[in-house]
Amino acid sequence: MRALVLAGALAAGVTLSASAALAQSQPSAVDWLRKIYVATDRLSYTGTFVYQQGERVETSRLTRLVDASGVYERLETLDGTPREVIRVNDEVQCYLPGTMTLKVDRQLETRPFPAMRADVGEIAEIYTVRKAEIERIAGFDCQAIVLEPRDKLRYGHKLWADVNTGMLIKARTIDERGEVVEQFAFTELKIGGKIDRDKLKSRFAGKGRDWRVERSGIVAADLGAQGWSVRALPPGYRKVTEVKRSVAGAREVGQIVVSDGLAAVSVFVEALAAKGAGQVLGAARQGAVNFYTRELEGHLVTVVGEVPAESVRQIAHNVEYRRPQ
């Protein structure tokens, strides 16, 4: 399961360099990027989509309702290991019937993909945004939008949006070698219309089964006051939030989230004793996600993100600890 959905807001304003970069991108393409974000955030829909990461392929059913009281979602995997995710605003419940486990978390990031955390002008400073072909996908005529990174410190993206509503129908992540490392696409989709609230309820809730409940215990935190900081970040990245979370009700993990406005990277810090011996240090990769782990002052620092390996390595080696005075 993909790990953490991430939050934050970046500072307002567009620099002169951002304005120059924006002029190089097609304005209509940048407008399309904004339209995709707004539509995917505000529309209600129900559909089936296929998610692919490397050789792993998973089909899921997603129902989403947005109204005056908030956002409601139900996602259920249709093949592979059974899993159901229920979201009501920022609370997320994940049912894992195979182990009779219910994981309860607070969703840091309520934005849809692409989760823009900056003005499109700032995004255009580090990505070239351009229009591509119009293609028919799942019965919808879709406009393709390409985001090409201006350096090797972030992935590229290709998005396909319904020409009428702007709804994101398909998305593809492309690594620094030009290879597709991750993608999802709806195979069937109904946008708008009446959505039955019963379709948003868990089929496992209230059935009298004994579930083991695990709560993340996520809270806002000031890790800087505890001595932890990232002294320098790759160009375009900046810190957006800091939290602490409890894992399995026991150990405590600090999390610093940084972003370039589109991609997000998490820095996790936890006491080394909590992991025990045998922890694998250095670089690792799983599909589009790169990891880098190092020891620092009796703690494990793990950097995770859908960005190139060099980005997570740079961030990891720029984490520092200064004992509070």
N, C-alpha and C positions, 0 to 999 in steps of 0.2 A: 504494500500500500504506500502510496506516496506520502511522504512524511508530513511536513508542516506547511500550512498555508499562512503567508506572512503579511504584516501590516505596516502602516506608517504613512506619513505625508511628507513630501519634500518641500523645501522653501519655495515661495512664490517668486515669480520674476524670470525673465529670459535675458541672458547675457548677450553682448554684442556678437560673440562667437557663435552662440546658439542661433541668433537671427541670421547670420551669414550661412550657417549650415542649413537652416530652414529654407533659405532661398534656393539652395541646390537641390532640395527634394521637390517633387511635384506637389503643389499645394492641394490639388484634388486628392492625391494619395494620402497626405497628412490628414485631410478632412475625413477621409474614409476611416482612418485609424481611430479618430475620435468617435465617429459614428458607430463603429464596431463596439467600442467600449461602452458607450451609452446604451446601445440596444441590448447587449448581453447582460448588462446590469439591471435593466428595468423591465425586460419582457418576461412574461410567464410562458411556459412551454412544457411539453412532454415528448420524449423521444428515446430512441435507442442509438447508442454510439459504440464504436469500436476503438479501443485504445491499444496502441502498439508501441513497445519499447524493445528494440532488438528483435529477438525471436519470440518474445512474450506477446501474446495477443489476448485481449480480454474484452468481452462484450458486456455492456451495462445498460440498465434502464434508468433514466433520469426524469423526474417530475419536479418542476419548479413553479412556485406561485409567489408573485409579488403583489402586495396590496398595501392599503394604508397602515396596516398593523406590522408590516415587515416582510421578511423573506422566509419562505418555507421550502424545503427541498427533501426529496427522498431518492436515494441512489441505491440500486440493488444490482450486484453482479449476477449475470445470467449463465456464466460458465466458470469453471475452475472452482476455487475455494469459496464457499458461500460467505457473503458479506453484505451488510446493509448499513447505510449511513443516513441518519435523520438529522436535518439541520433546522433549527428554529432561531432565526436571527443569528446571534454569535455563539449559540450553544450547539455543539455537535455531539451526537451519540452514534457510536459505531458498534453494531452487533456482530459478534463473531461466534456463530452457533457451533462451530466445530470444537471450540474450547469453552463454550458457555461463558464468554467474556463480553462485558459491556464496557467500552471505553468512553468516558465522558470528558470532553475537552471544551475549551472556549476558543473559538476560531479567531485568530488574530487578524486575519485578512478577510474582509467580506466582499472585496472586489472580485469580479469574474476574471478569467483569462481573456485577453491580455490585461494583467493587473497594472495599469499605468499608475505610477506613483509620482509622476511629474507632468508638467505641461508638455504638450506635444513638441514645443520648440526645444525643450531640453532633451527630449528623446531624439529629435532630429540632429542634435549636436553630435551624437555618438552612433546613430544609425542613419543610413540613407533609406528613405521610405519612397517606394515607387509602386505604381499600378502595374499589374501584369494582365493575364488573360481573363476572360469571362468563361466560366466552366459550369456545367450542370452537375449538381451533387445532391443526392437524396431528393430529387424532384425540384430543386431550387436553382435558379440562375444565380451564380455567385461571382462576385468580383474578387479577384485575387490581389492581395497586397503583399509586397516583399519588403522585409526589413533586413538590410545588409549591414553588419557591424563595420565601423570605420577602423577597427583595430582587431587584434586577436585575443582580446580579453573578455569576449562575450559571444554567444551563439547568434546565428541568424534565425529568422522566422519567416514563414509564409502562411498567410491567413486567407481564408475564403469566406466571404460574407454574402448573405442573401441581399440581392440588389434592391429589394423593396423595403426590408426592415432593418438591414444592417446586422442581423443575427449571425454570430459566428457559427459556421456549419462545419468547417474543417480547419485544422491547424497543424503545422509541421515545424519541428525544431531541427536546425541544420548546424552541425558542429564545424570546428575550424578547418576540417578536411573536406568540407562540402558534402558530408554524408548525413543522411536523415537518421537521427538517433531516437526520435520520438514523434508520434503523431496521433491525432484522434480525428474521427469523422463520424458525423451522424449518418446513419443508414435509413432512418425514418424519423420524422420530426413534425410535430404540430405546434405552430406558434400562435399564442393567444387563445381566445375562446374560453369557455367555462371549464375550470379544472375542479374535479371532485376532490374535496378535502380528505375524503377517506383514502385516496391514493397517496396521500402524504403521511399516513400513519404507518408505523412499523407493524409488520405482520408477526413480530415476535413479542411485542409489548403486551402485557396483561394476559399472557397465556399460562401464568402460574409456574413457569419454569424458574429454577434457581440460577440466576446469573451472578457471576463474580464481577462486581463493579470496580473499575479502576478510574479514578479521577486524576486529572493532570495537576490540579492545584496551581494553575498559572496566575501569576500576579505581576503587576508592573514593578520594575526594579531600577535602581541606580547602581549599575555594576562599576561605574567609574568611581563612585564613592568608596567602593570596596577594593579599589586598586587596579581594576581591569579596564583596558582600553585598547583600541586599534590605532597606533600612532600615525599610520599613513595608509591610504587606500589606493588601489589602481585608479587611473583617470576615469572620471565619470561616476564613480561610486561614492556614496555617502551613507552615514548611519541614519536609520529611520526609527528604530525602537530598541528597547531593552526590557527583558522580562526574566522572571525566574519561574521554573516549573518543577514539580515533584514527579518523580518517575516511579511507578508501581507503589506509590504511597510511602516511599522510603527515601532514596537519595535525591538531592537537590541539584538542579542543573541551571546555570545561567545561560541566557541566550541574547546575543547582540545581532540584530538584523541590519544588513547593509543592502543598498540597491543602486542601480544605475538609472532608475526610472521605469525599467521594464523587467530586467532580471533581478532576482533577489538571492542573497547569500546569507546563511545563518552561521554564526560563530557560537559554538557550545563550549561551556567551561564547567568542569566538574572535578571534585576531589579525586585524586588518583586512586585512593584506597577504595573508592566506591566501585571501581572497575575491576580491581584486583590484577594479578599478574597475567601475562600473556596477551596484553592488549597489542594489537598490530598498529605500528606507527607508520607514518609516511603516506603515500598516495594510494587511492583506490578509486574505482569507477564502477557505476552500475547504470547502464543505459546512458541517458543524458546527464546523469548526476555524477559530479566529481566530489571526492572526499579528500581531506588532508588532515592527519592527526599528529600532534607533537606533544611532548611533555614540557611543562613550564611551571616552576615553583610548586612542585607537588600536586599539580593539576594536569588533567588532560584537556587539551584544546583541540576541538574537532570543527573543521570548516566544511560546510556542505552547501552545494548549489548547482543549479542547472546552468553552469558556466564552464569554460575551458579549465583544464587542470592547472594551468599557470596562474589563473586568477585566484583559485582557492589556495594555492601554495603561497602566493604573494601575501594574501590576507593573513594566512596562518602565521607566517614569519614576522608579521608586523603587529601581532598581538603582544602586549607587554603587561607586566604586573609591577606595580609600585606599592610597597606597603603603606597603607594609610597612616598619616601622622596622628 
